Amino acid sequence: MAMKIWELHGLRLDGAIRSTPDGDADVAGLVFSEKAYLLAVRDFRPPELVALVEERGAIAVARELVAYYEGLRAAGGSSGRSLVFARGSGPEPTLRRDDEELSPARMRSVSVSIP
């Protein structure tokens, strides 16, 4: 079975990055879809993402990343892509790329508000 790119990154970071049961990337408690993770690591190195989440917390970093990519998008950067909050299967904050389609189960529950 092939490893996901974040699983390779996690090997160098003592498991701080791993796969969730749904196949997403869990970066120290902040969950990224595959596309969201690939977008984020274009601008932030994996150890930097881990350090940010450990220092500031998953929800704060999720908000910062959403704002960061929205700013880039408004300025015409990041290939027009941004990150958005999505409902995951667990309690962790979850980020997806704005153009990702959600499964029917996730579509029903995506209207959650993150404090």
N, C-alpha and C positions, 0 to 999 in steps of 0.2 A: 504494500500500500504506500502510495506517495505521501510525503509530508507536505503540509501547507507551509508557506514561506514563514509565517509567524511561529510555527513550531520550530523551525530552524533558528530563528532569532531567539526563541525561548531557551534553546539549548545553551546559548552563550550568556543568558541572563538568569541562570539558576531557576528556570521555570516560571519567571514572572510573566511570561506571555505563553498562553496555552490555548488549546481548542476547547470550546464549550461543547456540550452534548449535541447542540444544533449545528455544529460545524463552523461557528463564528470564532473570532479571535478575542480572547479575554486578556486584556492588558492591565494587569494588577487590579482588576475589578471593574474596568470600563470595557464594555463589549463593543466590538466593531464587526460589521459584516465584512466579507472578503473584499468587496469593492471599496468600502470605507477605509479599511486598513491599508489597502494599496495606495489610496489617495493620501492618507495621513503620512505614510512613511516616505512619500516623495518630498515632504517638507520637514519632517521631524524624524530623526534617527530613533530606532526602537528603544535604545537605552534612555533617550531623552523623554520619550512618551512614558516609559515606566517611572522615571524620576518625577515627572510632572504629576502623575496620578498618585504616587506615594506621598508626595509633598502637599498637594492641594486637595486631593480627593477626587473620586470619579465624576461626581456630578459637576463640580466646579470646572474640571478640565473639559468635560463634554460641552458645557456652555461656552467655554473659551474657544474650543475647536469649531463649534457651529458658527460663532461670531467671526472667527478668523476666516473661514472659508466663505462666509457670506460677504465679507469685506473684499476678499479676492475676486469673488464672482462679480460684485458690483464694479470693481475696477477693471474687469475684463481678463482676469487671470484664472488660474487653476482649471483651464479647459472648460470653463463655464460650469463646473461641478461644485457642489457644496455638500455639507453633511447636515443631516436632520436627525432629531430624536425619533426612535422607533420603539415599539413595545417588543421586548424579548420574552423568552419563556421563563426567565428568572427575575429576581428583584434588581439586578444590576442595571445601571443606565446603558442603553444600547444606541449606537450610532449607525446609520446607513447612509449611503450616498443618495442624493436627492432623486436620482433617476431610477432607483431600484424598485422593482415591483414587489409588493408584499403578498405573502400567501393569504388566502381567505381568512385563516385564523388570526393572523396578525392585523389584517385590515379591520376586523371588528374591534380590536382593542387598541388601535394606534392613537386614539384621542386622549390618551393619558396626559396629564399635566405634570411636569417635573418641577418641584418647588425650588 
